[in-house]
């Protein structure tokens, strides 16, 4: 089985959901997590703190430099992710459909490289 990254994207500046809706989203994501685990697709997942908490580490002129993040200067930022195992892209897309419904945010699906790639 191939591994896929299901990345959840948030758009800064959009209105935040109410506390009630946020709690429902957490419950809905929990249901999807449980389904993934029961179905053998789950590898691991996590939600991320806001982009303002990021630190970027890079090499510049042979020196390691750290700067406040995020790396990308954009309104669209990574908010969380799942790493799953799926037989093919269609199966990964089916999990992404459940994930986007549960977290109420766009979910990008990308396969991991493997030795055959």
N, C-alpha and C positions, 0 to 999 in steps of 0.2 A: 504494500500500500504506500502511496505517496503522501508526503506531508504538505499541508497547505497552511498559509498564514491568512487568517480572517482578521483584518485590521479595521477597527472602528474609528471613523473620522468625525471630529467635532468641528463646528464652525464658531470661532470666537465672535462675540458680539451678538449672537442670536440669543433671544430670551431663554433664560434657564427654566426648566420645568418646575412646577410647584413641588413642594415637599411630598405631597400625596402621590403625584405622578412619578417622582423619583423613586419612592418606595415601591410603587407598582413595577417600575422598570427593573429594579433590583430583584424582585420576586420573579418576573418574567425571564430575566437572564438566568436566574437560579434554575428554573425549569429547563431551559435549553441546556445549561451545563449538565444537569442530571440526565437528560436525554442523550447527550453526547457521551457521557461516561457509560451509561447503560448500553449504548450502541457500539461501544469500542472505538469511537472516533476521537475521544478526548486525549490530548497529550498534555497540554497545560494552557492556562489563560491568565489574564490579569488586566485590571484597570489601572490607569495611570493618573498621577496627580496632574494639575494644570501645566501647560507648557512653560509658564513663568518659573516653575521650579526646576527646569532643566539646566544642566551644565554641559557645555560643548568642550570636548578635549580634542586637540589637533596638534600636528607637528608643523612648526613654522621655523624655517632656517635652522633646522636641527634641534630646536628646543620644543618641549611640550608646553603648550599654552592652553589655559582653561579660560572660558568666557561664559558669562550668563547666557542661557539659551532662550528660546529654542534655536535649533540650528537653522531651520527654514523661516524666513521672514514672510509668513503667510497667515491668513485667517484660518485656514484649514489645517488642523493638527491631529496627530494620532492621540486618541483618547483611551484606547484599550485594545486588546487582541485576544484571539484564540489561536492555538496551534493544534491542528487536527490531523488525523489520518483518514484518507478517503481513497476509495478504489480508483476514482477518476474525477475530472473536473465537474461533471454533472452532479456527483454526490457532494462535492465540496460546495457547489452553488446551492444545493438544497439546504445544507446546514447554514449557509450565509443568509438564505431567505428567512430562516427561523431566527437567526441572530439579529438581523436588521429590524425585524418586527419586534423582538424583545427589547432591544436597546434603543429603538427609535432614532437610529442614526445610520448613515451610509456605512456599508461594510465592503471593503475591497478584498478580493480573493486572489492570492498569488501562490503559485507552487514553489516549494523549496527546490533548489538544485540538488541533484544527486549524482552519483558517480557516472551514470550514463549520460548526463547532460553535457 
